[in-house]
Amino acid sequence: MARVGARPENRHQARLLRLLRDSGPQSRAELGDAVELSKSKVAIEVERLAELGLVDVVGLAASRGGRRSQMVALARSLRFVGIDIGATSIDVAVLDGELNLLGQARAETDVRLGPGPVLEQVIDLVGKVRADHSGSITGVGVGVPGPVSQAEGALVAPPIMPGWSRFPIRDELGAALGAPVMVDNDVNVMALGELHAGTARSVRDLLFVKIGTGIGCGIVVGGEIYRGVNGSAGDIGHIQVDAHGHGPVCACGNTGCLEATFGGAALARDAEAAARAGRSDWLAGRLAAGKPLSADDVGQAAAAGDPVSIALIRDGGTRIGQVLASLVSFFNPGLVVIGGGVAGLGHPLLAEIRSVVYRRSLPLATGNLPIVLSELGGTAGVVGAGRLVSDSVLSTN
């Protein structure tokens, strides 16, 4: 079992651990080839990592013409916890050293309740998920829907989270769970999930766009998250898309923001307005059933041929596409991934986004640019949160 607080002691050990995390078990010979170390040096580093409880020897590799090399894997006892706190839900997962999901739980919440009640829910969920999986927690990663100061491990003036600004999330959860904690913006975390296990595994430069209650963009440069000077890079939800600033008032206090025109709350608002105005029989019928309308309702209505819902999706896709077209021309990514709850609207939304980006961006930037839906769906956040903290734990910093 890994020693409590065990970390690699040098950069060679850190490289070996990350290679085992990302590529699975390897022979000592394969590890030496990958990190360009001699057999004797690899043997020394692997033995030390085994003493620290960070790797296991799991058998012998196939012969390469001489003595068979030992197979090495990350220790089976490693346990990472990924936590994805959204505006209306919490997802928690326990992952092994390679960030494979071992167990997951979800609960509804409301971040407007404040950090105390929501983090109590988080801790309770972690306890429930861990009950079926032995071993101490190696590290905890947390994604939250707002701008995060990495230095403080805390949110800074999040528009949709009253009472959370500078609350010490990292320190509070670290004390409660007895493990190192890393906190980041939820979109950055989801982008890390895509990098680790999604369509972006072989891509070094990409944009991950989350369309949920809020809208944000994870920026990956050279295989690493780009956060900007203070951690607010990618906050595209508050780009003004109404040329005259006469659009709806956003949670940030400005008018005409992208998030205020097509985030999950905005789509529900517009759907309800259409239902109450009698413009959509389908939406009016769903509203009459007594439940608030949601993006999922709009998707179902569109699939049933409701013209108002189809128009809402197309209008939203156009607005997202307009912002993305500028970003694509500016950044020239190799891939754009669309995720988040509203992305569940699926291909009608994706088709509109693609149409606008391919039409409005520079041909050189879009000539070979895939724009795709996330394959990880609801697991992108928890896997990415595990990746976030494992990047820290499996390093010398």
Residue pairs with C-beta under 8 A, 6 or more apart in sequence:
1 53
1 75
1 77
1 135
1 136
2 52
2 53
2 54
2 75
2 77
2 78
2 136
2 138
3 52
3 53
4 136
5 180
6 52
6 53
6 54
7 52
7 393
7 394
7 395
7 396
8 14
8 16
8 17
8 49
8 52
8 54
8 394
8 395
8 396
9 48
9 52
9 396
10 45
10 396
11 396
12 35
12 37
12 41
12 45
13 45
13 48
13 49
13 54
13 396
14 394
14 395
14 396
15 35
16 31
16 35
16 42
16 45
16 46
16 49
16 55
16 72
17 49
17 54
17 55
17 74
17 394
18 391
18 394
18 395
19 26
19 31
19 34
19 35
20 26
20 31
20 55
20 72
20 73
20 74
20 97
20 98
21 74
21 97
21 98
21 99
21 390
21 394
22 98
22 196
24 73
24 98
25 58
25 71
25 72
25 73
26 34
26 71
26 72
26 73
27 61
27 69
27 70
27 71
27 72
28 39
28 42
28 43
28 46
28 61
28 69
28 70
28 72
29 39
29 61
29 64
29 69
30 61
30 69
31 37
31 42
31 46
31 72
32 38
32 39
32 41
32 42
35 42
37 45
46 55
46 57
46 70
46 72
49 55
50 56
50 57
53 75
53 77
54 74
54 75
54 78
55 72
55 73
55 74
55 75
56 72
56 73
56 74
56 75
56 76
57 70
57 71
57 72
58 71
58 72
58 73
59 70
59 71
60 68
60 69
60 70
60 71
61 68
61 69
61 70
61 71
62 68
73 97
74 96
74 97
74 98
75 97
76 96
76 97
77 135
77 136
78 96
78 97
78 135
78 138
79 94
79 95
79 96
79 102
79 130
79 133
79 135
79 136
79 137
79 138
80 94
80 95
80 96
80 97
80 99
80 137
80 138
80 139
80 140
80 141
80 386
80 389
80 390
80 393
81 92
81 93
81 94
81 95
81 126
81 129
81 130
81 137
81 139
81 140
81 141
81 177
81 179
81 385
81 386
82 91
82 92
82 93
82 95
82 140
82 141
82 381
82 382
82 383
82 384
82 385
82 386
82 389
83 90
83 91
83 92
83 122
83 126
83 140
83 141
83 142
83 143
83 173
83 382
83 385
84 90
84 91
84 92
84 142
84 143
84 186
84 189
84 190
84 381
84 382
84 384
84 385
85 109
85 111
85 118
85 122
85 142
85 143
85 144
85 145
85 186
86 109
86 111
86 145
86 186
86 212
86 213
86 341
86 381
87 110
87 111
87 145
87 160
87 212
87 213
87 214
87 264
88 108
88 109
88 110
88 111
88 213
89 106
89 107
89 108
89 109
90 106
90 107
90 109
90 118
90 121
90 122
90 125
91 104
91 105
91 106
91 378
91 381
91 382
92 104
92 105
92 106
92 122
92 125
92 126
92 129
92 382
93 101
93 102
93 103
93 104
93 105
93 129
93 379
93 382
93 383
93 386
94 101
94 102
94 103
94 104
94 129
94 130
94 133
95 101
95 102
95 382
95 383
95 386
96 102
97 138
97 390
99 196
99 197
99 383
99 386
99 387
99 390
101 379
101 382
101 383
102 133
103 129
103 130
103 132
103 133
104 129
104 379
104 382
105 125
105 128
105 129
106 378
107 121
107 125
109 118
109 121
110 118
111 118
111 145
111 160
111 161
111 164
112 160
112 161
112 162
114 162
114 163
114 164
115 163
115 164
115 167
115 169
115 172
119 169
119 172
119 173
119 176
122 173
123 173
123 176
123 177
126 140
126 177
130 137
136 178
136 179
137 177
137 178
137 179
138 179
138 390
138 393
139 179
139 180
139 181
139 182
139 389
139 390
139 392
139 393
140 173
140 174
140 177
140 179
140 180
140 181
140 182
140 385
140 389
141 181
141 182
141 183
141 184
141 189
141 384
141 385
141 386
141 387
141 388
141 389
141 390
142 169
142 170
142 173
142 181
142 182
142 183
142 184
142 189
142 385
143 183
143 184
143 185
143 186
143 187
143 188
143 189
143 190
143 381
143 384
143 385
143 388
144 155
144 158
144 161
144 164
144 169
144 183
144 184
144 185
144 186
145 158
145 160
145 161
145 185
145 186
145 212
145 213
145 214
145 216
146 155
146 156
146 157
146 158
146 159
146 160
146 161
146 164
146 185
147 155
147 156
147 157
147 158
147 185
147 230
147 231
147 232
147 235
148 154
148 155
148 156
148 183
148 184
148 185
148 231
149 155
149 156
149 166
149 230
149 231
150 183
150 184
150 227
150 231
152 166
152 168
152 170
153 168
153 169
153 170
153 171
153 181
153 182
153 183
154 165
154 166
154 167
154 168
154 169
154 170
154 183
155 161
155 164
155 165
155 166
155 167
155 169
156 165
156 166
156 230
156 231
157 165
158 164
158 165
159 214
159 238
159 250
159 251
159 252
159 253
160 213
160 214
160 251
169 181
169 183
170 181
170 182
170 183
171 181
173 181
174 180
174 181
180 389
180 392
180 393
181 389
182 388
182 389
182 392
184 225
184 227
184 385
184 388
185 216
185 218
185 227
185 231
185 234
186 210
186 216
186 381
187 208
187 209
187 210
187 216
187 217
187 218
187 234
188 218
188 225
188 227
188 234
188 384
188 388
189 218
189 380
189 381
189 384
189 385
189 388
190 208
190 210
190 218
190 339
190 340
190 374
190 380
190 381
190 384
191 200
191 206
191 208
191 218
191 219
191 220
191 225
191 337
191 384
192 218
192 225
192 383
192 384
192 385
192 387
192 388
193 376
193 379
193 380
193 381
193 382
193 383
193 384
193 385
193 387
194 200
194 206
194 208
194 337
194 339
194 374
194 376
194 380
194 384
195 201
195 203
195 220
195 223
195 384
195 387
196 383
196 384
196 387
197 376
197 379
197 383
198 337
198 374
198 375
198 376
198 380
199 335
199 337
199 370
199 372
199 374
199 375
200 206
200 208
200 220
200 335
200 337
203 220
203 334
203 335
204 220
204 221
204 222
204 223
204 334
205 220
205 221
205 222
205 331
205 332
205 333
205 334
205 335
206 220
206 333
206 334
206 335
206 336
206 337
207 217
207 218
207 219
207 220
207 324
207 327
207 328
207 331
207 333
207 335
207 336
207 337
208 217
208 218
208 220
208 336
208 337
208 339
208 374
209 215
209 216
209 217
209 218
209 236
209 320
209 324
209 336
209 337
209 338
209 339
209 340
210 216
210 217
210 218
210 339
210 340
210 343
211 262
211 263
211 264
211 320
211 338
211 339
211 340
211 341
211 342
211 343
211 349
212 263
212 264
212 340
212 341
212 342
213 263
213 264
213 265
213 341
214 237
214 259
214 263
214 264
215 236
215 237
215 258
215 259
215 262
215 263
215 320
215 340
216 234
216 235
216 236
216 237
217 234
217 235
217 236
217 327
218 225
218 234
219 225
219 226
219 233
219 234
219 331
220 226
220 333
226 233
226 234
227 233
228 234
236 258
236 323
236 327
237 257
237 258
237 259
237 263
238 250
238 252
238 254
238 257
238 258
238 259
239 257
239 258
239 323
240 247
240 254
240 255
240 256
240 257
240 258
241 247
241 256
241 257
241 258
241 261
241 319
241 322
241 323
242 255
242 256
242 261
244 256
245 254
245 255
245 256
246 255
246 256
247 255
247 256
247 257
247 260
247 261
248 255
248 256
248 260
248 261
248 266
248 269
249 255
249 260
250 256
250 257
250 259
250 260
251 259
251 260
252 259
258 319
258 320
258 323
259 266
260 266
261 316
261 319
262 315
262 316
262 319
262 320
262 342
263 342
264 294
264 295
264 341
264 342
267 295
267 298
267 312
267 316
267 342
268 292
268 293
268 294
268 295
268 297
268 298
270 312
271 280
271 283
271 293
271 294
271 297
271 298
271 301
271 309
271 312
272 283
272 287
272 292
272 293
274 280
274 283
274 308
274 312
275 283
275 284
275 286
275 287
275 293
276 284
276 287
278 284
279 308
280 301
280 306
280 307
280 308
280 309
281 306
282 301
282 304
282 306
282 308
282 309
283 293
283 297
283 298
283 301
283 306
283 308
283 309
286 293
286 297
286 301
287 293
295 341
295 342
295 344
295 345
296 344
298 309
298 312
298 313
298 345
299 309
299 313
299 344
299 345
299 346
301 308
301 309
302 309
302 310
302 312
302 313
302 345
302 348
310 348
313 345
313 348
313 349
313 352
314 348
314 352
316 342
316 349
316 352
317 348
317 349
317 350
317 351
317 352
317 353
317 355
317 356
318 352
318 356
320 349
320 352
320 353
320 356
321 352
321 353
321 354
321 355
321 356
321 357
321 360
322 356
322 360
324 336
324 353
324 356
324 357
324 371
325 356
325 357
325 359
325 360
325 361
326 361
328 336
328 357
328 361
328 362
328 365
328 366
328 369
329 361
329 362
329 365
332 364
332 365
333 369
334 369
335 369
335 370
335 371
335 372
336 357
336 369
336 370
336 371
336 372
337 372
337 373
337 374
338 349
338 350
338 353
338 371
338 372
338 373
338 374
339 373
339 374
339 376
339 377
339 380
342 349
343 349
343 350
343 373
343 374
346 373
347 373
350 371
350 372
350 373
353 371
354 371
357 366
357 369
357 371
358 366
358 369
361 369
374 380
376 383
